[in-house]
């Protein structure tokens, strides 16, 4: 019997609401879920997707947001983790900008990183 241990993991959260608490169009969240799925399959050979509920206070502290979320996670080798983490971080920034987020959570073997998203125009209504 051959046994392979994958000691590292990476998980990203796909939001369903923007930074004002407004529900995002389902086609936008589905698009980013599929992009994350594709990235993880190409990068790590597969992924697992979970549905859940996220509850948090935005950075502004103005209101509590409850939202349906999807999480995409994969386990990997230490070598893949070391060489691919930056690519996943870039994906999170791209997704965060497109979905009008203040931040994106990237959960990994190291812990949870809150990646703050810099936006040129906070009220940019460009479609994700």
N, CA, C and O atoms as CSV, one atom per row, in Angstrom:
chain,resi,resn,atom,element,x,y,z
A,1,UNK,N,N,0.845,-1.187,0.000
A,1,UNK,CA,C,0.000,0.000,0.000
A,1,UNK,C,C,0.882,1.239,0.000
A,1,UNK,O,O,1.790,1.375,0.820
A,2,UNK,N,N,0.601,2.137,-0.931
A,2,UNK,CA,C,1.317,3.406,-0.994
A,2,UNK,C,C,0.463,4.462,-0.314
A,2,UNK,O,O,-0.750,4.524,-0.520
A,3,UNK,N,N,1.098,5.282,0.486
A,3,UNK,CA,C,0.390,6.327,1.219
A,3,UNK,C,C,1.119,7.657,0.992
A,3,UNK,O,O,2.323,7.756,1.226
A,4,UNK,N,N,0.400,8.653,0.545
A,4,UNK,CA,C,0.972,9.979,0.314
A,4,UNK,C,C,0.376,10.953,1.318
A,4,UNK,O,O,-0.844,11.053,1.449
A,5,UNK,N,N,1.226,11.658,2.013
A,5,UNK,CA,C,0.776,12.669,2.970
A,5,UNK,C,C,0.962,14.047,2.330
A,5,UNK,O,O,2.050,14.379,1.860
A,6,UNK,N,N,-0.091,14.830,2.318
A,6,UNK,CA,C,-0.039,16.203,1.827
A,6,UNK,C,C,-0.184,17.117,3.055
A,6,UNK,O,O,-1.299,17.339,3.527
A,7,UNK,N,N,0.918,17.641,3.568
A,7,UNK,CA,C,0.903,18.327,4.856
A,7,UNK,C,C,0.415,19.778,4.840
A,7,UNK,O,O,0.199,20.359,5.904
A,8,UNK,N,N,0.241,20.361,3.682
A,8,UNK,CA,C,-0.133,21.774,3.603
A,8,UNK,C,C,-1.518,21.924,2.980
A,8,UNK,O,O,-1.958,21.074,2.205
A,9,UNK,N,N,-2.192,23.006,3.324
A,9,UNK,CA,C,-3.479,23.272,2.695
A,9,UNK,C,C,-3.629,24.759,2.428
A,9,UNK,O,O,-2.997,25.600,3.067
A,10,UNK,N,N,-4.491,25.054,1.457
A,10,UNK,CA,C,-4.829,26.425,1.083
A,10,UNK,C,C,-6.333,26.461,0.842
A,10,UNK,O,O,-6.893,25.588,0.179
A,11,UNK,N,N,-6.976,27.490,1.395
A,11,UNK,CA,C,-8.427,27.647,1.226
A,11,UNK,C,C,-8.732,29.113,0.952
A,11,UNK,O,O,-8.183,30.003,1.602
A,12,UNK,N,N,-9.606,29.356,-0.011
A,12,UNK,CA,C,-10.081,30.717,-0.237
A,12,UNK,C,C,-11.601,30.735,-0.111
A,12,UNK,O,O,-12.279,29.732,-0.331
A,13,UNK,N,N,-12.104,31.894,0.245
A,13,UNK,CA,C,-13.543,32.085,0.429
A,13,UNK,C,C,-14.078,32.899,-0.745
A,13,UNK,O,O,-13.534,33.950,-1.083
A,14,UNK,N,N,-15.139,32.408,-1.357
A,14,UNK,CA,C,-15.813,33.128,-2.442
A,14,UNK,C,C,-17.028,33.819,-1.809
A,14,UNK,O,O,-17.952,33.146,-1.352
A,15,UNK,N,N,-17.030,35.151,-1.781
A,15,UNK,CA,C,-18.126,35.874,-1.129
A,15,UNK,C,C,-19.386,35.930,-1.985
A,15,UNK,O,O,-19.347,35.655,-3.185
A,16,UNK,N,N,-20.500,36.287,-1.359
A,16,UNK,CA,C,-21.748,36.474,-2.104
A,16,UNK,C,C,-22.283,37.895,-1.943
A,16,UNK,O,O,-23.319,38.242,-2.511
A,17,UNK,N,N,-21.570,38.721,-1.162
A,17,UNK,CA,C,-21.973,40.123,-0.963
A,17,UNK,C,C,-20.768,41.026,-1.183
A,17,UNK,O,O,-19.624,40.611,-1.001
A,18,UNK,N,N,-21.039,42.268,-1.578
A,18,UNK,CA,C,-19.952,43.213,-1.791
A,18,UNK,C,C,-19.587,43.912,-0.482
A,18,UNK,O,O,-20.098,43.561,0.582
A,19,UNK,N,N,-18.706,44.898,-0.570
A,19,UNK,CA,C,-18.227,45.579,0.634
A,19,UNK,C,C,-19.270,46.468,1.304
A,19,UNK,O,O,-19.014,47.005,2.381
A,20,UNK,N,N,-20.429,46.632,0.693
A,20,UNK,CA,C,-21.531,47.383,1.300
A,20,UNK,C,C,-22.614,46.448,1.835
A,20,UNK,O,O,-23.612,46.905,2.393
A,21,UNK,N,N,-22.418,45.135,1.665
A,21,UNK,CA,C,-23.396,44.164,2.120
A,21,UNK,C,C,-24.431,43.809,1.070
A,21,UNK,O,O,-25.347,43.031,1.336
A,22,UNK,N,N,-24.291,44.382,-0.134
A,22,UNK,CA,C,-25.241,44.115,-1.219
A,22,UNK,C,C,-24.939,42.762,-1.866
A,22,UNK,O,O,-23.784,42.426,-2.131
A,23,UNK,N,N,-25.996,42.000,-2.112
A,23,UNK,CA,C,-25.830,40.681,-2.742
A,23,UNK,C,C,-25.245,40.855,-4.141
A,23,UNK,O,O,-25.704,41.682,-4.929
A,24,UNK,N,N,-24.222,40.055,-4.426
A,24,UNK,CA,C,-23.593,40.051,-5.746
A,24,UNK,C,C,-24.428,39.201,-6.703
A,24,UNK,O,O,-25.083,38.252,-6.274
A,25,UNK,N,N,-24.410,39.532,-7.988
A,25,UNK,CA,C,-25.124,38.690,-8.958
A,25,UNK,C,C,-24.589,37.254,-8.921
A,25,UNK,O,O,-23.378,37.039,-8.859
A,26,UNK,N,N,-25.487,36.289,-8.959
A,26,UNK,CA,C,-25.056,34.892,-8.851
A,26,UNK,C,C,-24.121,34.492,-9.981
A,26,UNK,O,O,-23.248,33.646,-9.785
A,27,UNK,N,N,-24.289,35.093,-11.175
A,27,UNK,CA,C,-23.383,34.757,-12.271
A,27,UNK,C,C,-21.955,35.206,-11.964
A,27,UNK,O,O,-21.003,34.572,-12.417
A,28,UNK,N,N,-21.791,36.288,-11.202
A,28,UNK,CA,C,-20.452,36.758,-10.826
A,28,UNK,C,C,-19.801,35.811,-9.823
A,28,UNK,O,O,-18.634,35.449,-9.977
A,29,UNK,N,N,-20.546,35.413,-8.804
A,29,UNK,CA,C,-19.959,34.518,-7.805
A,29,UNK,C,C,-19.693,33.139,-8.407
A,29,UNK,O,O,-18.692,32.501,-8.079
A,30,UNK,N,N,-20.579,32.682,-9.281
A,30,UNK,CA,C,-20.355,31.393,-9.946
A,30,UNK,C,C,-19.121,31.456,-10.831
A,30,UNK,O,O,-18.331,30.513,-10.868
A,31,UNK,N,N,-18.954,32.551,-11.536
A,31,UNK,CA,C,-17.777,32.732,-12.397
A,31,UNK,C,C,-16.492,32.616,-11.577
A,31,UNK,O,O,-15.553,31.933,-11.987
A,32,UNK,N,N,-16.445,33.280,-10.418
A,32,UNK,CA,C,-15.228,33.254,-9.594
A,32,UNK,C,C,-15.046,31.913,-8.894
A,32,UNK,O,O,-13.916,31.488,-8.653
A,33,UNK,N,N,-16.139,31.249,-8.570
A,33,UNK,CA,C,-16.035,29.904,-8.017
A,33,UNK,C,C,-15.418,28.967,-9.054
A,33,UNK,O,O,-14.532,28.178,-8.726
A,34,UNK,N,N,-15.873,29.046,-10.283
A,34,UNK,CA,C,-15.328,28.194,-11.351
A,34,UNK,C,C,-13.859,28.523,-11.637
A,34,UNK,O,O,-13.060,27.624,-11.898
A,35,UNK,N,N,-13.508,29.814,-11.588
A,35,UNK,CA,C,-12.105,30.206,-11.781
A,35,UNK,C,C,-11.230,29.633,-10.665
A,35,UNK,O,O,-10.136,29.136,-10.929
A,36,UNK,N,N,-11.706,29.700,-9.424
A,36,UNK,CA,C,-10.947,29.150,-8.291
A,36,UNK,C,C,-10.813,27.642,-8.429
A,36,UNK,O,O,-9.738,27.084,-8.210
A,37,UNK,N,N,-11.898,26.993,-8.791
A,37,UNK,CA,C,-11.879,25.539,-8.992
A,37,UNK,C,C,-10.849,25.165,-10.061
A,37,UNK,O,O,-10.057,24.243,-9.868
A,38,UNK,N,N,-10.865,25.873,-11.172
A,38,UNK,CA,C,-9.923,25.613,-12.258
A,38,UNK,C,C,-8.479,25.847,-11.818
A,38,UNK,O,O,-7.597,25.039,-12.109
A,39,UNK,N,N,-8.243,26.952,-11.120
A,39,UNK,CA,C,-6.898,27.263,-10.631
A,39,UNK,C,C,-6.389,26.175,-9.691
A,39,UNK,O,O,-5.246,25.733,-9.808
A,40,UNK,N,N,-7.232,25.747,-8.766
A,40,UNK,CA,C,-6.807,24.726,-7.802
A,40,UNK,C,C,-6.586,23.376,-8.487
A,40,UNK,O,O,-5.654,22.651,-8.139
A,41,UNK,N,N,-7.432,23.036,-9.454
A,41,UNK,CA,C,-7.238,21.765,-10.181
A,41,UNK,C,C,-5.920,21.795,-10.953
A,41,UNK,O,O,-5.163,20.824,-10.936
A,42,UNK,N,N,-5.647,22.916,-11.633
A,42,UNK,CA,C,-4.399,23.021,-12.398
A,42,UNK,C,C,-3.173,23.078,-11.485
A,42,UNK,O,O,-2.127,22.513,-11.805
A,43,UNK,N,N,-3.306,23.755,-10.364
A,43,UNK,CA,C,-2.167,23.985,-9.480
A,43,UNK,C,C,-1.888,22.804,-8.561
A,43,UNK,O,O,-0.732,22.439,-8.348
A,44,UNK,N,N,-2.948,22.205,-8.016
A,44,UNK,CA,C,-2.787,21.170,-6.995
A,44,UNK,C,C,-3.365,19.813,-7.392
A,44,UNK,O,O,-3.221,18.842,-6.649
A,45,UNK,N,N,-4.011,19.734,-8.544
A,45,UNK,CA,C,-4.551,18.466,-8.996
A,45,UNK,C,C,-5.981,18.209,-8.558
A,45,UNK,O,O,-6.539,17.158,-8.873
A,46,UNK,N,N,-6.584,19.141,-7.843
A,46,UNK,CA,C,-7.968,18.974,-7.398
A,46,UNK,C,C,-8.307,19.932,-6.272
A,46,UNK,O,O,-7.461,20.696,-5.807
A,47,UNK,N,N,-9.554,19.879,-5.842
A,47,UNK,CA,C,-9.992,20.738,-4.742
A,47,UNK,C,C,-11.297,20.187,-4.168
A,47,UNK,O,O,-11.926,19.298,-4.742
A,48,UNK,N,N,-11.674,20.735,-3.038
A,48,UNK,CA,C,-12.957,20.434,-2.412
A,48,UNK,C,C,-13.673,21.758,-2.204
A,48,UNK,O,O,-13.063,22.740,-1.780
A,49,UNK,N,N,-14.965,21.786,-2.500
A,49,UNK,CA,C,-15.759,23.008,-2.363
A,49,UNK,C,C,-16.820,22.769,-1.287
A,49,UNK,O,O,-17.521,21.757,-1.295
A,50,UNK,N,N,-16.918,23.719,-0.370
A,50,UNK,CA,C,-17.906,23.659,0.701
A,50,UNK,C,C,-18.786,24.904,0.646
A,50,UNK,O,O,-18.321,25.981,0.275
A,51,UNK,N,N,-20.049,24.755,1.013
A,51,UNK,CA,C,-20.950,25.887,1.186
A,51,UNK,C,C,-21.025,26.190,2.671
A,51,UNK,O,O,-20.934,25.286,3.501
A,52,UNK,N,N,-21.189,27.452,3.000
A,52,UNK,CA,C,-21.282,27.838,4.401
A,52,UNK,C,C,-21.856,29.225,4.550
A,52,UNK,O,O,-22.361,29.811,3.592
A,53,UNK,N,N,-21.773,29.745,5.761
A,53,UNK,CA,C,-22.231,31.099,6.068
A,53,UNK,C,C,-21.076,31.834,6.716
A,53,UNK,O,O,-20.466,31.343,7.665
A,54,UNK,N,N,-20.780,33.015,6.194
A,54,UNK,CA,C,-19.757,33.873,6.785
A,54,UNK,C,C,-20.426,34.988,7.550
A,54,UNK,O,O,-21.386,35.590,7.070
A,55,UNK,N,N,-19.924,35.268,8.740
A,55,UNK,CA,C,-20.466,36.348,9.575
A,55,UNK,C,C,-19.284,37.187,10.022
A,55,UNK,O,O,-18.360,36.669,10.649
A,56,UNK,N,N,-19.299,38.460,9.712
A,56,UNK,CA,C,-18.163,39.299,10.062
A,56,UNK,C,C,-18.550,40.774,10.085
A,56,UNK,O,O,-19.585,41.170,9.550
A,57,UNK,N,N,-17.706,41.567,10.709
A,57,UNK,CA,C,-17.807,43.017,10.667
A,57,UNK,C,C,-16.797,43.506,9.645
A,57,UNK,O,O,-15.618,43.163,9.731
A,58,UNK,N,N,-17.238,44.298,8.684
A,58,UNK,CA,C,-16.289,44.821,7.704
A,58,UNK,C,C,-15.233,45.702,8.378
A,58,UNK,O,O,-15.384,46.098,9.533
A,59,UNK,N,N,-14.179,45.997,7.647
A,59,UNK,CA,C,-13.104,46.847,8.163
A,59,UNK,C,C,-13.657,48.181,8.639
A,59,UNK,O,O,-13.159,48.749,9.611
A,60,UNK,N,N,-14.688,48.687,7.961
A,60,UNK,CA,C,-15.267,49.981,8.335
A,60,UNK,C,C,-15.982,49.919,9.673
A,60,UNK,O,O,-16.144,50.946,10.332
A,61,UNK,N,N,-16.415,48.730,10.090
A,61,UNK,CA,C,-17.127,48.566,11.350
A,61,UNK,C,C,-18.544,49.109,11.311
A,61,UNK,O,O,-19.175,49.267,12.356
A,62,UNK,N,N,-19.052,49.395,10.118
A,62,UNK,CA,C,-20.360,50.023,9.992
A,62,UNK,C,C,-21.526,49.072,10.200
A,62,UNK,O,O,-22.570,49.486,10.704
A,63,UNK,N,N,-21.373,47.807,9.826
A,63,UNK,CA,C,-22.471,46.865,9.956
A,63,UNK,C,C,-21.930,45.447,9.977
A,63,UNK,O,O,-20.820,45.170,9.522
A,64,UNK,N,N,-22.743,44.569,10.515
A,64,UNK,CA,C,-22.390,43.146,10.478
A,64,UNK,C,C,-22.927,42.569,9.174
A,64,UNK,O,O,-24.041,42.879,8.751
A,65,UNK,N,N,-22.119,41.732,8.554
A,65,UNK,CA,C,-22.548,41.097,7.309
A,65,UNK,C,C,-22.635,39.596,7.522
A,65,UNK,O,O,-21.710,38.974,8.044
A,66,UNK,N,N,-23.751,39.026,7.113
A,66,UNK,CA,C,-23.945,37.573,7.059
A,66,UNK,C,C,-24.123,37.246,5.591
A,66,UNK,O,O,-24.922,37.873,4.896
A,67,UNK,N,N,-23.384,36.272,5.130
A,67,UNK,CA,C,-23.493,35.940,3.720
A,67,UNK,C,C,-23.247,34.463,3.485
A,67,UNK,O,O,-22.508,33.805,4.218
A,68,UNK,N,N,-23.887,33.966,2.445
A,68,UNK,CA,C,-23.603,32.614,1.996
A,68,UNK,C,C,-22.254,32.662,1.302
A,68,UNK,O,O,-22.003,33.550,0.487
A,69,UNK,N,N,-21.400,31.730,1.615
A,69,UNK,CA,C,-20.083,31.688,1.001
A,69,UNK,C,C,-19.824,30.289,0.447
A,69,UNK,O,O,-20.490,29.319,0.807
A,70,UNK,N,N,-18.859,30.225,-0.415
A,70,UNK,CA,C,-18.316,28.949,-0.849
A,70,UNK,C,C,-16.834,28.994,-0.504
A,70,UNK,O,O,-16.183,30.023,-0.688
A,71,UNK,N,N,-16.304,27.897,-0.009
A,71,UNK,CA,C,-14.868,27.824,0.213
A,71,UNK,C,C,-14.295,26.764,-0.711
A,71,UNK,O,O,-14.892,25.710,-0.932
A,72,UNK,N,N,-13.127,27.072,-1.241
A,72,UNK,CA,C,-12.431,26.166,-2.149
A,72,UNK,C,C,-11.107,25.847,-1.487
A,72,UNK,O,O,-10.332,26.751,-1.173
A,73,UNK,N,N,-10.837,24.554,-1.268
A,73,UNK,CA,C,-9.594,24.199,-0.586
A,73,UNK,C,C,-8.903,23.034,-1.269
A,73,UNK,O,O,-9.517,22.217,-1.955
A,74,UNK,N,N,-7.593,22.997,-1.050
A,74,UNK,CA,C,-6.780,21.910,-1.581
A,74,UNK,C,C,-5.655,21.631,-0.610
A,74,UNK,O,O,-5.177,22.523,0.092
A,75,UNK,N,N,-5.245,20.392,-0.582
A,75,UNK,CA,C,-4.060,19.980,0.174
A,75,UNK,C,C,-2.928,19.802,-0.817
A,75,UNK,O,O,-3.154,19.475,-1.982
A,76,UNK,N,N,-1.709,20.019,-0.351
A,76,UNK,CA,C,-0.578,19.959,-1.273
A,76,UNK,C,C,0.725,19.643,-0.538
A,76,UNK,O,O,0.783,19.589,0.690
A,77,UNK,N,N,1.758,19.439,-1.338
A,77,UNK,CA,C,3.088,19.198,-0.782
A,77,UNK,C,C,3.683,20.518,-0.295
A,77,UNK,O,O,3.205,21.593,-0.656
A,78,UNK,N,N,4.721,20.430,0.520
A,78,UNK,CA,C,5.418,21.642,0.967
A,78,UNK,C,C,6.015,22.397,-0.207
A,78,UNK,O,O,6.012,23.628,-0.223
A,79,UNK,N,N,6.528,21.667,-1.190
A,79,UNK,CA,C,7.123,22.304,-2.370
A,79,UNK,C,C,6.067,23.084,-3.159
A,79,UNK,O,O,6.304,24.231,-3.539
A,80,UNK,N,N,4.899,22.468,-3.409
A,80,UNK,CA,C,3.831,23.176,-4.121
A,80,UNK,C,C,3.348,24.380,-3.324
A,80,UNK,O,O,3.095,25.445,-3.888
A,81,UNK,N,N,3.222,24.213,-2.032
A,81,UNK,CA,C,2.786,25.314,-1.174
A,81,UNK,C,C,3.748,26.494,-1.308
A,81,UNK,O,O,3.316,27.631,-1.493
A,82,UNK,N,N,5.028,26.229,-1.215
A,82,UNK,CA,C,6.037,27.285,-1.269
A,82,UNK,C,C,6.063,27.997,-2.617
A,82,UNK,O,O,6.278,29.208,-2.681
A,83,UNK,N,N,5.846,27.253,-3.681
A,83,UNK,CA,C,5.954,27.858,-5.014
A,83,UNK,C,C,4.637,28.408,-5.548
A,83,UNK,O,O,4.660,29.218,-6.475
A,84,UNK,N,N,3.506,28.008,-5.011
A,84,UNK,CA,C,2.210,28.401,-5.569
A,84,UNK,C,C,1.421,29.389,-4.724
A,84,UNK,O,O,0.418,29.926,-5.194
A,85,UNK,N,N,1.844,29.643,-3.495
A,85,UNK,CA,C,1.074,30.526,-2.607
A,85,UNK,C,C,0.932,31.926,-3.194
A,85,UNK,O,O,-0.144,32.519,-3.109
A,86,UNK,N,N,1.978,32.458,-3.778
A,86,UNK,CA,C,1.918,33.813,-4.347
A,86,UNK,C,C,0.890,33.891,-5.477
A,86,UNK,O,O,0.180,34.888,-5.598
A,87,UNK,N,N,0.807,32.853,-6.299
A,87,UNK,CA,C,-0.177,32.815,-7.379
A,87,UNK,C,C,-1.602,32.842,-6.812
A,87,UNK,O,O,-2.477,33.515,-7.358
A,88,UNK,N,N,-1.829,32.118,-5.728
A,88,UNK,CA,C,-3.150,32.098,-5.089
A,88,UNK,C,C,-3.458,33.471,-4.486
A,88,UNK,O,O,-4.593,33.941,-4.573
A,89,UNK,N,N,-2.467,34.113,-3.879
A,89,UNK,CA,C,-2.663,35.459,-3.328
A,89,UNK,C,C,-3.049,36.448,-4.430
A,89,UNK,O,O,-3.938,37.275,-4.231
A,90,UNK,N,N,-2.398,36.373,-5.576
A,90,UNK,CA,C,-2.728,37.249,-6.704
A,90,UNK,C,C,-4.155,37.003,-7.175
A,90,UNK,O,O,-4.877,37.946,-7.499
A,91,UNK,N,N,-4.559,35.741,-7.214
A,91,UNK,CA,C,-5.931,35.404,-7.586
A,91,UNK,C,C,-6.915,36.057,-6.606
A,91,UNK,O,O,-7.928,36.618,-7.023
A,92,UNK,N,N,-6.616,35.983,-5.311
A,92,UNK,CA,C,-7.494,36.570,-4.291
A,92,UNK,C,C,-7.639,38.076,-4.492
A,92,UNK,O,O,-8.738,38.612,-4.347
A,93,UNK,N,N,-6.560,38.757,-4.818
A,93,UNK,CA,C,-6.605,40.205,-5.053
A,93,UNK,C,C,-7.447,40.512,-6.281
A,93,UNK,O,O,-8.285,41.414,-6.250
A,94,UNK,N,N,-7.235,39.776,-7.355
A,94,UNK,CA,C,-8.020,39.973,-8.581
A,94,UNK,C,C,-9.508,39.755,-8.308
A,94,UNK,O,O,-10.341,40.558,-8.728
A,95,UNK,N,N,-9.842,38.671,-7.605
A,95,UNK,CA,C,-11.231,38.376,-7.278
A,95,UNK,C,C,-11.806,39.448,-6.358
A,95,UNK,O,O,-12.940,39.887,-6.551
A,96,UNK,N,N,-11.037,39.868,-5.368
A,96,UNK,CA,C,-11.501,40.881,-4.430
A,96,UNK,C,C,-11.849,42.192,-5.115
A,96,UNK,O,O,-12.856,42.820,-4.790
A,97,UNK,N,N,-11.018,42.604,-6.061
A,97,UNK,CA,C,-11.292,43.833,-6.815
A,97,UNK,C,C,-12.553,43.666,-7.659
A,97,UNK,O,O,-13.418,44.542,-7.664
A,98,UNK,N,N,-12.660,42.556,-8.364
A,98,UNK,CA,C,-13.804,42.316,-9.243
A,98,UNK,C,C,-15.120,42.232,-8.476
A,98,UNK,O,O,-16.158,42.670,-8.972
A,99,UNK,N,N,-15.080,41.671,-7.266
A,99,UNK,CA,C,-16.299,41.491,-6.470
A,99,UNK,C,C,-16.498,42.584,-5.436
A,99,UNK,O,O,-17.330,42.454,-4.539
A,100,UNK,N,N,-15.727,43.672,-5.563
A,100,UNK,CA,C,-15.875,44.860,-4.699
A,100,UNK,C,C,-15.789,44.506,-3.216
A,100,UNK,O,O,-16.700,44.792,-2.439
A,101,UNK,N,N,-14.671,43.875,-2.840
A,101,UNK,CA,C,-14.443,43.473,-1.460
A,101,UNK,C,C,-13.458,44.417,-0.779
A,101,UNK,O,O,-12.583,44.987,-1.430
A,102,UNK,N,N,-13.604,44.578,0.533
A,102,UNK,CA,C,-12.596,45.301,1.314
A,102,UNK,C,C,-11.399,44.404,1.567
A,102,UNK,O,O,-10.260,44.864,1.650
A,103,UNK,N,N,-11.684,43.095,1.689
A,103,UNK,CA,C,-10.624,42.136,1.960
A,103,UNK,C,C,-11.094,40.743,1.539
A,103,UNK,O,O,-12.281,40.496,1.329
A,104,UNK,N,N,-10.116,39.847,1.426
A,104,UNK,CA,C,-10.378,38.441,1.111
A,104,UNK,C,C,-9.607,37.601,2.121
A,104,UNK,O,O,-8.452,37.895,2.429
A,105,UNK,N,N,-10.243,36.564,2.630
A,105,UNK,CA,C,-9.577,35.653,3.563
A,105,UNK,C,C,-8.888,34.546,2.780
A,105,UNK,O,O,-9.487,33.902,1.919
A,106,UNK,N,N,-7.626,34.343,3.097
A,106,UNK,CA,C,-6.841,33.243,2.534
A,106,UNK,C,C,-6.367,32.412,3.712
A,106,UNK,O,O,-5.519,32.846,4.491
A,107,UNK,N,N,-6.918,31.219,3.834
A,107,UNK,CA,C,-6.605,30.343,4.956
A,107,UNK,C,C,-5.616,29.299,4.469
A,107,UNK,O,O,-5.808,28.682,3.421
A,108,UNK,N,N,-4.562,29.111,5.239
A,108,UNK,CA,C,-3.532,28.166,4.811
A,108,UNK,C,C,-2.911,27.480,6.025
A,108,UNK,O,O,-3.316,27.702,7.166
A,109,UNK,N,N,-1.937,26.661,5.749
A,109,UNK,CA,C,-1.208,25.970,6.815
A,109,UNK,C,C,-0.583,26.946,7.802
A,109,UNK,O,O,-0.330,26.595,8.954
A,110,UNK,N,N,-0.335,28.163,7.353
A,110,UNK,CA,C,0.275,29.185,8.208
A,110,UNK,C,C,-0.734,29.916,9.075
A,110,UNK,O,O,-0.345,30.596,10.024
A,111,UNK,N,N,-2.016,29.796,8.774
A,111,UNK,CA,C,-3.056,30.528,9.482
A,111,UNK,C,C,-3.938,31.261,8.490
A,111,UNK,O,O,-3.932,30.952,7.298
A,112,UNK,N,N,-4.703,32.240,8.984
A,112,UNK,CA,C,-5.584,32.998,8.106
A,112,UNK,C,C,-4.979,34.362,7.832
A,112,UNK,O,O,-4.655,35.110,8.754
A,113,UNK,N,N,-4.832,34.678,6.543
A,113,UNK,CA,C,-4.357,35.992,6.123
A,113,UNK,C,C,-5.562,36.779,5.630
A,113,UNK,O,O,-6.359,36.277,4.837
A,114,UNK,N,N,-5.690,38.001,6.096
A,114,UNK,CA,C,-6.712,38.904,5.588
A,114,UNK,C,C,-6.008,39.805,4.577
A,114,UNK,O,O,-5.189,40.646,4.947
A,115,UNK,N,N,-6.331,39.624,3.317
A,115,UNK,CA,C,-5.703,40.404,2.255
A,115,UNK,C,C,-6.602,41.601,1.967
A,115,UNK,O,O,-7.678,41.453,1.389
A,116,UNK,N,N,-6.151,42.790,2.373
A,116,UNK,CA,C,-6.928,43.997,2.118
A,116,UNK,C,C,-6.818,44.362,0.648
A,116,UNK,O,O,-5.745,44.296,0.049
A,117,UNK,N,N,-7.948,44.747,0.083
A,117,UNK,CA,C,-8.025,45.056,-1.341
A,117,UNK,C,C,-8.003,46.572,-1.516
A,117,UNK,O,O,-8.846,47.287,-0.974
A,118,UNK,N,N,-7.029,47.044,-2.277
A,118,UNK,CA,C,-6.955,48.461,-2.600
A,118,UNK,C,C,-7.812,48.696,-3.822
A,118,UNK,O,O,-7.643,48.044,-4.852
A,119,UNK,N,N,-8.743,49.641,-3.694
A,119,UNK,CA,C,-9.592,49.982,-4.825
A,119,UNK,C,C,-9.425,51.459,-5.135
A,119,UNK,O,O,-9.283,52.283,-4.232
A,120,UNK,N,N,-9.445,51.783,-6.420
A,120,UNK,CA,C,-9.304,53.180,-6.838
A,120,UNK,C,C,-10.556,53.961,-6.529
A,120,UNK,O,O,-10.488,55.121,-6.122
A,121,UNK,N,N,-11.701,53.332,-6.720
A,121,UNK,CA,C,-12.987,53.986,-6.464
A,121,UNK,C,C,-13.860,53.071,-5.644
A,121,UNK,O,O,-14.301,52.035,-6.142
A,122,UNK,N,N,-14.122,53.425,-4.399
A,122,UNK,CA,C,-14.908,52.555,-3.517
A,122,UNK,C,C,-16.302,52.280,-4.070
A,122,UNK,O,O,-16.868,51.221,-3.800
A,123,UNK,N,N,-16.868,53.212,-4.840
A,123,UNK,CA,C,-18.224,53.031,-5.345
A,123,UNK,C,C,-18.247,52.586,-6.799
A,123,UNK,O,O,-19.225,52.811,-7.511
A,124,UNK,N,N,-17.183,51.964,-7.225
A,124,UNK,CA,C,-17.097,51.476,-8.600
A,124,UNK,C,C,-18.121,50.362,-8.795
A,124,UNK,O,O,-18.043,49.322,-8.140
A,125,UNK,N,N,-19.070,50.574,-9.685
A,125,UNK,CA,C,-20.132,49.593,-9.904
A,125,UNK,C,C,-19.898,48.743,-11.136
A,125,UNK,O,O,-20.847,48.170,-11.673
A,126,UNK,N,N,-18.668,48.645,-11.597
A,126,UNK,CA,C,-18.341,47.804,-12.745
A,126,UNK,C,C,-18.726,46.361,-12.429
A,126,UNK,O,O,-18.442,45.855,-11.344
A,127,UNK,N,N,-19.362,45.722,-13.370
A,127,UNK,CA,C,-19.845,44.345,-13.172
A,127,UNK,C,C,-18.697,43.375,-13.022
A,127,UNK,O,O,-17.721,43.436,-13.771
A,128,UNK,N,N,-18.809,42.466,-12.044
A,128,UNK,CA,C,-17.792,41.457,-11.776
A,128,UNK,C,C,-17.885,40.383,-12.810
A,128,UNK,O,O,-17.115,39.424,-12.775
